[in-house]
Amino acid sequence: MPIGTCPECDADVHVDTDTDKGELVSCEECGTDLEVVGLDPVQLDIVEEDDLDDDEDEDEF
Ligand SMILES: [Zn+2]
């Protein structure tokens, strides 16, 4: 089973062998949601959980 490193807390994060890029895993140490961005070696990126509201649509005056 491949192991990645949590960018948040440097803990080992186990990734399923059939995991594909773009899948999400959770760090068991800190609970951060991580996206698989690489598989050989396993690379993990923190998923920002900010709500993408409609803020992008700023009012046009
Ligand atoms: Zn972590």
PDB file of the backbone (N, CA, C, O) and the ligand in Angstrom, with CONECT records:
HET     ZN  A 101       1
ATOM      1  N   MET A   1       0.855  -1.201   0.000  1.00  0.00           N
ATOM      2  CA  MET A   1       0.000   0.000   0.000  1.00  0.00           C
ATOM      3  C   MET A   1       0.884   1.242   0.000  1.00  0.00           C
ATOM      4  O   MET A   1       1.732   1.402   0.877  1.00  0.00           O
ATOM      5  N   PRO A   2       0.691   2.107  -0.967  1.00  0.00           N
ATOM      6  CA  PRO A   2       1.525   3.322  -1.033  1.00  0.00           C
ATOM      7  C   PRO A   2       1.256   4.224   0.158  1.00  0.00           C
ATOM      8  O   PRO A   2       0.167   4.243   0.731  1.00  0.00           O
ATOM      9  N   ILE A   3       2.270   4.953   0.498  1.00  0.00           N
ATOM     10  CA  ILE A   3       2.144   5.884   1.618  1.00  0.00           C
ATOM     11  C   ILE A   3       2.589   7.264   1.168  1.00  0.00           C
ATOM     12  O   ILE A   3       3.667   7.435   0.600  1.00  0.00           O
ATOM     13  N   GLY A   4       1.743   8.237   1.430  1.00  0.00           N
ATOM     14  CA  GLY A   4       2.091   9.610   1.136  1.00  0.00           C
ATOM     15  C   GLY A   4       2.368  10.341   2.432  1.00  0.00           C
ATOM     16  O   GLY A   4       2.202   9.799   3.524  1.00  0.00           O
ATOM     17  N   THR A   5       2.785  11.556   2.288  1.00  0.00           N
ATOM     18  CA  THR A   5       3.065  12.361   3.467  1.00  0.00           C
ATOM     19  C   THR A   5       2.085  13.520   3.542  1.00  0.00           C
ATOM     20  O   THR A   5       1.879  14.250   2.572  1.00  0.00           O
ATOM     21  N   CYS A   6       1.497  13.669   4.697  1.00  0.00           N
ATOM     22  CA  CYS A   6       0.556  14.763   4.892  1.00  0.00           C
ATOM     23  C   CYS A   6       1.319  16.081   4.898  1.00  0.00           C
ATOM     24  O   CYS A   6       2.211  16.277   5.723  1.00  0.00           O
ATOM     25  N   PRO A   7       0.975  16.983   3.986  1.00  0.00           N
ATOM     26  CA  PRO A   7       1.665  18.275   3.947  1.00  0.00           C
ATOM     27  C   PRO A   7       1.337  19.140   5.160  1.00  0.00           C
ATOM     28  O   PRO A   7       2.022  20.126   5.433  1.00  0.00           O
ATOM     29  N   GLU A   8       0.311  18.772   5.864  1.00  0.00           N
ATOM     30  CA  GLU A   8      -0.093  19.571   7.016  1.00  0.00           C
ATOM     31  C   GLU A   8       0.696  19.195   8.266  1.00  0.00           C
ATOM     32  O   GLU A   8       1.160  20.066   9.001  1.00  0.00           O
ATOM     33  N   CYS A   9       0.845  17.882   8.502  1.00  0.00           N
ATOM     34  CA  CYS A   9       1.469  17.481   9.765  1.00  0.00           C
ATOM     35  C   CYS A   9       2.595  16.477   9.565  1.00  0.00           C
ATOM     36  O   CYS A   9       3.157  15.975  10.540  1.00  0.00           O
ATOM     37  N   ASP A  10       2.931  16.177   8.314  1.00  0.00           N
ATOM     38  CA  ASP A  10       4.045  15.282   8.006  1.00  0.00           C
ATOM     39  C   ASP A  10       3.806  13.841   8.442  1.00  0.00           C
ATOM     40  O   ASP A  10       4.748  13.054   8.535  1.00  0.00           O
ATOM     41  N   ALA A  11       2.569  13.502   8.704  1.00  0.00           N
ATOM     42  CA  ALA A  11       2.265  12.125   9.069  1.00  0.00           C
ATOM     43  C   ALA A  11       2.180  11.263   7.822  1.00  0.00           C
ATOM     44  O   ALA A  11       1.933  11.760   6.723  1.00  0.00           O
ATOM     45  N   ASP A  12       2.386   9.971   8.004  1.00  0.00           N
ATOM     46  CA  ASP A  12       2.221   9.051   6.896  1.00  0.00           C
ATOM     47  C   ASP A  12       0.736   8.856   6.618  1.00  0.00           C
ATOM     48  O   ASP A  12      -0.052   8.615   7.533  1.00  0.00           O
ATOM     49  N   VAL A  13       0.366   8.961   5.353  1.00  0.00           N
ATOM     50  CA  VAL A  13      -1.028   8.771   4.965  1.00  0.00           C
ATOM     51  C   VAL A  13      -1.087   7.597   4.002  1.00  0.00           C
ATOM     52  O   VAL A  13      -0.462   7.611   2.942  1.00  0.00           O
ATOM     53  N   HIS A  14      -1.841   6.592   4.383  1.00  0.00           N
ATOM     54  CA  HIS A  14      -1.952   5.408   3.548  1.00  0.00           C
ATOM     55  C   HIS A  14      -2.948   5.663   2.415  1.00  0.00           C
ATOM     56  O   HIS A  14      -4.035   6.200   2.627  1.00  0.00           O
ATOM     57  N   VAL A  15      -2.553   5.271   1.235  1.00  0.00           N
ATOM     58  CA  VAL A  15      -3.389   5.479   0.060  1.00  0.00           C
ATOM     59  C   VAL A  15      -3.653   4.124  -0.584  1.00  0.00           C
ATOM     60  O   VAL A  15      -2.750   3.297  -0.712  1.00  0.00           O
ATOM     61  N   ASP A  16      -4.880   3.913  -0.981  1.00  0.00           N
ATOM     62  CA  ASP A  16      -5.219   2.647  -1.632  1.00  0.00           C
ATOM     63  C   ASP A  16      -4.430   2.477  -2.921  1.00  0.00           C
ATOM     64  O   ASP A  16      -4.126   3.446  -3.616  1.00  0.00           O
ATOM     65  N   THR A  17      -4.110   1.241  -3.220  1.00  0.00           N
ATOM     66  CA  THR A  17      -3.309   0.984  -4.416  1.00  0.00           C
ATOM     67  C   THR A  17      -4.065   1.345  -5.682  1.00  0.00           C
ATOM     68  O   THR A  17      -3.458   1.617  -6.718  1.00  0.00           O
ATOM     69  N   ASP A  18      -5.393   1.349  -5.601  1.00  0.00           N
ATOM     70  CA  ASP A  18      -6.171   1.659  -6.809  1.00  0.00           C
ATOM     71  C   ASP A  18      -6.651   3.102  -6.818  1.00  0.00           C
ATOM     72  O   ASP A  18      -7.555   3.477  -7.564  1.00  0.00           O
ATOM     73  N   THR A  19      -6.021   3.893  -5.970  1.00  0.00           N
ATOM     74  CA  THR A  19      -6.403   5.303  -5.928  1.00  0.00           C
ATOM     75  C   THR A  19      -5.888   6.025  -7.166  1.00  0.00           C
ATOM     76  O   THR A  19      -4.763   5.805  -7.613  1.00  0.00           O
ATOM     77  N   ASP A  20      -6.716   6.870  -7.694  1.00  0.00           N
ATOM     78  CA  ASP A  20      -6.325   7.649  -8.856  1.00  0.00           C
ATOM     79  C   ASP A  20      -6.039   9.092  -8.452  1.00  0.00           C
ATOM     80  O   ASP A  20      -6.435   9.555  -7.382  1.00  0.00           O
ATOM     81  N   LYS A  21      -5.354   9.766  -9.328  1.00  0.00           N
ATOM     82  CA  LYS A  21      -5.131  11.184  -9.100  1.00  0.00           C
ATOM     83  C   LYS A  21      -6.466  11.910  -8.984  1.00  0.00           C
ATOM     84  O   LYS A  21      -7.430  11.592  -9.680  1.00  0.00           O
ATOM     85  N   GLY A  22      -6.498  12.860  -8.117  1.00  0.00           N
ATOM     86  CA  GLY A  22      -7.707  13.642  -7.950  1.00  0.00           C
ATOM     87  C   GLY A  22      -8.619  13.106  -6.873  1.00  0.00           C
ATOM     88  O   GLY A  22      -9.571  13.775  -6.470  1.00  0.00           O
ATOM     89  N   GLU A  23      -8.337  11.894  -6.399  1.00  0.00           N
ATOM     90  CA  GLU A  23      -9.171  11.350  -5.333  1.00  0.00           C
ATOM     91  C   GLU A  23      -8.796  11.996  -4.008  1.00  0.00           C
ATOM     92  O   GLU A  23      -7.696  12.518  -3.830  1.00  0.00           O
ATOM     93  N   LEU A  24      -9.734  11.941  -3.102  1.00  0.00           N
ATOM     94  CA  LEU A  24      -9.522  12.589  -1.816  1.00  0.00           C
ATOM     95  C   LEU A  24      -9.305  11.555  -0.730  1.00  0.00           C
ATOM     96  O   LEU A  24      -9.998  10.539  -0.670  1.00  0.00           O
ATOM     97  N   VAL A  25      -8.353  11.821   0.110  1.00  0.00           N
ATOM     98  CA  VAL A  25      -8.114  10.982   1.278  1.00  0.00           C
ATOM     99  C   VAL A  25      -8.045  11.898   2.487  1.00  0.00           C
ATOM    100  O   VAL A  25      -7.882  13.111   2.359  1.00  0.00           O
ATOM    101  N   SER A  26      -8.169  11.306   3.646  1.00  0.00           N
ATOM    102  CA  SER A  26      -8.092  12.109   4.856  1.00  0.00           C
ATOM    103  C   SER A  26      -6.895  11.667   5.671  1.00  0.00           C
ATOM    104  O   SER A  26      -6.618  10.474   5.799  1.00  0.00           O
ATOM    105  N   CYS A  27      -6.199  12.630   6.215  1.00  0.00           N
ATOM    106  CA  CYS A  27      -5.081  12.326   7.083  1.00  0.00           C
ATOM    107  C   CYS A  27      -5.635  11.823   8.423  1.00  0.00           C
ATOM    108  O   CYS A  27      -6.488  12.460   9.041  1.00  0.00           O
ATOM    109  N   GLU A  28      -5.134  10.686   8.841  1.00  0.00           N
ATOM    110  CA  GLU A  28      -5.654  10.129  10.090  1.00  0.00           C
ATOM    111  C   GLU A  28      -5.120  10.887  11.291  1.00  0.00           C
ATOM    112  O   GLU A  28      -5.686  10.803  12.381  1.00  0.00           O
ATOM    113  N   GLU A  29      -4.059  11.611  11.107  1.00  0.00           N
ATOM    114  CA  GLU A  29      -3.464  12.333  12.225  1.00  0.00           C
ATOM    115  C   GLU A  29      -4.187  13.642  12.509  1.00  0.00           C
ATOM    116  O   GLU A  29      -4.577  13.914  13.645  1.00  0.00           O
ATOM    117  N   CYS A  30      -4.361  14.449  11.470  1.00  0.00           N
ATOM    118  CA  CYS A  30      -4.914  15.779  11.692  1.00  0.00           C
ATOM    119  C   CYS A  30      -6.285  15.955  11.052  1.00  0.00           C
ATOM    120  O   CYS A  30      -6.939  16.979  11.248  1.00  0.00           O
ATOM    121  N   GLY A  31      -6.722  14.948  10.282  1.00  0.00           N
ATOM    122  CA  GLY A  31      -8.068  15.012   9.724  1.00  0.00           C
ATOM    123  C   GLY A  31      -8.192  15.909   8.517  1.00  0.00           C
ATOM    124  O   GLY A  31      -9.294  16.159   8.028  1.00  0.00           O
ATOM    125  N   THR A  32      -7.067  16.393   8.038  1.00  0.00           N
ATOM    126  CA  THR A  32      -7.115  17.272   6.870  1.00  0.00           C
ATOM    127  C   THR A  32      -7.484  16.477   5.625  1.00  0.00           C
ATOM    128  O   THR A  32      -6.986  15.372   5.414  1.00  0.00           O
ATOM    129  N   ASP A  33      -8.353  17.041   4.810  1.00  0.00           N
ATOM    130  CA  ASP A  33      -8.684  16.409   3.546  1.00  0.00           C
ATOM    131  C   ASP A  33      -7.569  16.664   2.553  1.00  0.00           C
ATOM    132  O   ASP A  33      -7.138  17.799   2.355  1.00  0.00           O
ATOM    133  N   LEU A  34      -7.113  15.597   1.936  1.00  0.00           N
ATOM    134  CA  LEU A  34      -5.991  15.704   1.016  1.00  0.00           C
ATOM    135  C   LEU A  34      -6.369  15.154  -0.345  1.00  0.00           C
ATOM    136  O   LEU A  34      -7.074  14.151  -0.456  1.00  0.00           O
ATOM    137  N   GLU A  35      -5.888  15.828  -1.375  1.00  0.00           N
ATOM    138  CA  GLU A  35      -6.130  15.358  -2.731  1.00  0.00           C
ATOM    139  C   GLU A  35      -4.880  14.673  -3.250  1.00  0.00           C
ATOM    140  O   GLU A  35      -3.767  15.173  -3.084  1.00  0.00           O
ATOM    141  N   VAL A  36      -5.073  13.532  -3.877  1.00  0.00           N
ATOM    142  CA  VAL A  36      -3.948  12.815  -4.467  1.00  0.00           C
ATOM    143  C   VAL A  36      -3.565  13.512  -5.763  1.00  0.00           C
ATOM    144  O   VAL A  36      -4.331  13.527  -6.727  1.00  0.00           O
ATOM    145  N   VAL A  37      -2.368  14.089  -5.773  1.00  0.00           N
ATOM    146  CA  VAL A  37      -1.930  14.825  -6.955  1.00  0.00           C
ATOM    147  C   VAL A  37      -0.806  14.098  -7.679  1.00  0.00           C
ATOM    148  O   VAL A  37      -0.390  14.507  -8.763  1.00  0.00           O
ATOM    149  N   GLY A  38      -0.322  13.030  -7.082  1.00  0.00           N
ATOM    150  CA  GLY A  38       0.727  12.251  -7.719  1.00  0.00           C
ATOM    151  C   GLY A  38       0.706  10.843  -7.162  1.00  0.00           C
ATOM    152  O   GLY A  38       0.299  10.629  -6.020  1.00  0.00           O
ATOM    153  N   LEU A  39       1.142   9.878  -7.964  1.00  0.00           N
ATOM    154  CA  LEU A  39       1.047   8.496  -7.524  1.00  0.00           C
ATOM    155  C   LEU A  39       2.396   7.802  -7.414  1.00  0.00           C
ATOM    156  O   LEU A  39       2.500   6.780  -6.735  1.00  0.00           O
ATOM    157  N   ASP A  40       3.397   8.309  -8.039  1.00  0.00           N
ATOM    158  CA  ASP A  40       4.685   7.609  -8.020  1.00  0.00           C
ATOM    159  C   ASP A  40       5.829   8.605  -7.965  1.00  0.00           C
ATOM    160  O   ASP A  40       6.416   8.921  -9.000  1.00  0.00           O
ATOM    161  N   PRO A  41       6.154   9.096  -6.810  1.00  0.00           N
ATOM    162  CA  PRO A  41       5.606   8.696  -5.499  1.00  0.00           C
ATOM    163  C   PRO A  41       4.287   9.372  -5.205  1.00  0.00           C
ATOM    164  O   PRO A  41       3.860  10.285  -5.911  1.00  0.00           O
ATOM    165  N   VAL A  42       3.657   8.905  -4.152  1.00  0.00           N
ATOM    166  CA  VAL A  42       2.376   9.497  -3.770  1.00  0.00           C
ATOM    167  C   VAL A  42       2.590  10.916  -3.274  1.00  0.00           C
ATOM    168  O   VAL A  42       3.399  11.174  -2.383  1.00  0.00           O
ATOM    169  N   GLN A  43       1.843  11.825  -3.876  1.00  0.00           N
ATOM    170  CA  GLN A  43       1.923  13.217  -3.446  1.00  0.00           C
ATOM    171  C   GLN A  43       0.533  13.694  -3.071  1.00  0.00           C
ATOM    172  O   GLN A  43      -0.447  13.442  -3.772  1.00  0.00           O
ATOM    173  N   LEU A  44       0.479  14.379  -1.962  1.00  0.00           N
ATOM    174  CA  LEU A  44      -0.809  14.833  -1.444  1.00  0.00           C
ATOM    175  C   LEU A  44      -0.815  16.342  -1.313  1.00  0.00           C
ATOM    176  O   LEU A  44       0.190  16.968  -0.978  1.00  0.00           O
ATOM    177  N   ASP A  45      -1.981  16.905  -1.588  1.00  0.00           N
ATOM    178  CA  ASP A  45      -2.123  18.348  -1.498  1.00  0.00           C
ATOM    179  C   ASP A  45      -3.331  18.656  -0.629  1.00  0.00           C
ATOM    180  O   ASP A  45      -4.346  17.961  -0.681  1.00  0.00           O
ATOM    181  N   ILE A  46      -3.208  19.684   0.152  1.00  0.00           N
ATOM    182  CA  ILE A  46      -4.305  20.050   1.045  1.00  0.00           C
ATOM    183  C   ILE A  46      -5.482  20.593   0.239  1.00  0.00           C
ATOM    184  O   ILE A  46      -5.319  21.432  -0.647  1.00  0.00           O
ATOM    185  N   VAL A  47      -6.664  20.094   0.567  1.00  0.00           N
ATOM    186  CA  VAL A  47      -7.868  20.579  -0.091  1.00  0.00           C
ATOM    187  C   VAL A  47      -8.430  21.728   0.721  1.00  0.00           C
ATOM    188  O   VAL A  47      -8.790  21.572   1.888  1.00  0.00           O
ATOM    189  N   GLU A  48      -8.496  22.861   0.094  1.00  0.00           N
ATOM    190  CA  GLU A  48      -9.071  24.019   0.776  1.00  0.00           C
ATOM    191  C   GLU A  48     -10.579  23.876   0.772  1.00  0.00           C
ATOM    192  O   GLU A  48     -11.206  23.706  -0.274  1.00  0.00           O
ATOM    193  N   GLU A  49     -11.135  23.947   1.939  1.00  0.00           N
ATOM    194  CA  GLU A  49     -12.574  23.742   2.042  1.00  0.00           C
ATOM    195  C   GLU A  49     -13.350  25.039   2.168  1.00  0.00           C
ATOM    196  O   GLU A  49     -14.371  25.109   2.853  1.00  0.00           O
ATOM    197  N   ASP A  50     -12.855  26.050   1.504  1.00  0.00           N
ATOM    198  CA  ASP A  50     -13.618  27.287   1.575  1.00  0.00           C
ATOM    199  C   ASP A  50     -14.823  27.196   0.657  1.00  0.00           C
ATOM    200  O   ASP A  50     -14.736  26.740  -0.483  1.00  0.00           O
ATOM    201  N   ASP A  51     -15.931  27.635   1.183  1.00  0.00           N
ATOM    202  CA  ASP A  51     -17.161  27.564   0.401  1.00  0.00           C
ATOM    203  C   ASP A  51     -17.093  28.535  -0.768  1.00  0.00           C
ATOM    204  O   ASP A  51     -16.902  29.739  -0.590  1.00  0.00           O
ATOM    205  N   LEU A  52     -17.248  28.000  -1.932  1.00  0.00           N
ATOM    206  CA  LEU A  52     -17.239  28.870  -3.093  1.00  0.00           C
ATOM    207  C   LEU A  52     -18.653  29.384  -3.302  1.00  0.00           C
ATOM    208  O   LEU A  52     -19.437  28.831  -4.074  1.00  0.00           O
ATOM    209  N   ASP A  53     -18.939  30.422  -2.612  1.00  0.00           N
ATOM    210  CA  ASP A  53     -20.269  31.009  -2.764  1.00  0.00           C
ATOM    211  C   ASP A  53     -20.346  31.750  -4.093  1.00  0.00           C
ATOM    212  O   ASP A  53     -19.505  31.578  -4.976  1.00  0.00           O
ATOM    213  N   ASP A  54     -21.353  32.556  -4.205  1.00  0.00           N
ATOM    214  CA  ASP A  54     -21.491  33.329  -5.421  1.00  0.00           C
ATOM    215  C   ASP A  54     -20.717  34.628  -5.331  1.00  0.00           C
ATOM    216  O   ASP A  54     -21.007  35.598  -6.032  1.00  0.00           O
ATOM    217  N   ASP A  55     -19.726  34.626  -4.452  1.00  0.00           N
ATOM    218  CA  ASP A  55     -18.981  35.855  -4.269  1.00  0.00           C
ATOM    219  C   ASP A  55     -18.261  36.290  -5.537  1.00  0.00           C
ATOM    220  O   ASP A  55     -17.943  37.463  -5.733  1.00  0.00           O
ATOM    221  N   GLU A  56     -18.014  35.288  -6.399  1.00  0.00           N
ATOM    222  CA  GLU A  56     -17.291  35.647  -7.625  1.00  0.00           C
ATOM    223  C   GLU A  56     -18.129  36.564  -8.504  1.00  0.00           C
ATOM    224  O   GLU A  56     -17.623  37.405  -9.246  1.00  0.00           O
ATOM    225  N   ASP A  57     -19.438  36.358  -8.382  1.00  0.00           N
ATOM    226  CA  ASP A  57     -20.311  37.208  -9.182  1.00  0.00           C
ATOM    227  C   ASP A  57     -20.559  38.519  -8.446  1.00  0.00           C
ATOM    228  O   ASP A  57     -21.568  38.699  -7.765  1.00  0.00           O
ATOM    229  N   GLU A  58     -19.620  39.408  -8.606  1.00  0.00           N
ATOM    230  CA  GLU A  58     -19.803  40.683  -7.930  1.00  0.00           C
ATOM    231  C   GLU A  58     -20.840  41.520  -8.667  1.00  0.00           C
ATOM    232  O   GLU A  58     -20.958  41.488  -9.892  1.00  0.00           O
ATOM    233  N   ASP A  59     -21.553  42.238  -7.894  1.00  0.00           N
ATOM    234  CA  ASP A  59     -22.600  43.057  -8.481  1.00  0.00           C
ATOM    235  C   ASP A  59     -21.996  44.067  -9.459  1.00  0.00           C
ATOM    236  O   ASP A  59     -21.009  44.741  -9.166  1.00  0.00           O
ATOM    237  N   GLU A  60     -22.613  44.142 -10.602  1.00  0.00           N
ATOM    238  CA  GLU A  60     -22.146  45.127 -11.581  1.00  0.00           C
ATOM    239  C   GLU A  60     -23.043  46.342 -11.499  1.00  0.00           C
ATOM    240  O   GLU A  60     -24.262  46.259 -11.655  1.00  0.00           O
ATOM    241  N   PHE A  61     -22.432  47.421 -11.262  1.00  0.00           N
ATOM    242  CA  PHE A  61     -23.227  48.649 -11.172  1.00  0.00           C
ATOM    243  C   PHE A  61     -23.351  49.332 -12.512  1.00  0.00           C
ATOM    244  O   PHE A  61     -23.988  50.380 -12.614  1.00  0.00           O
TER     245      PHE A  61
HETATM  246 ZN    ZN A 101      -2.015  15.353   8.733  1.00  0.00          ZN2+
END
